[in-house]
């Protein structure tokens, strides 16, 4: 799996952080989906733009964010692509900017 991974420490209580993450991702057009047995946030269908994915995991004192894009049709698209490299650079940059914004807010909670 080619995914970008970020570990983001937080000081607020779990519920506050989780609620913020859900509001942020919903507001950005993501919806929760099952992806190969994992609960992830997904945006896009792959028809006109690459599908964007964010997986959120909580530990006792940090949020682990995984992000990747996938080009193709529906669930039969291409391989997962992390947010580095030039292939698919436009959707990667958009998703990386969202990830930066989410990380910044989590750190400040």
PyMOL commands that set and color helices and strands:
alter all, ss='L'
color gray80, all
select helices_A, chain A and resi 14-27+74-76+89-108
alter helices_A, ss='H'
color red, helices_A
select strands_A, chain A and resi 4-9+31-35+38-43+51-58+62-70
alter strands_A, ss='S'
color yellow, strands_A
deselect
rebuild
show_as cartoon
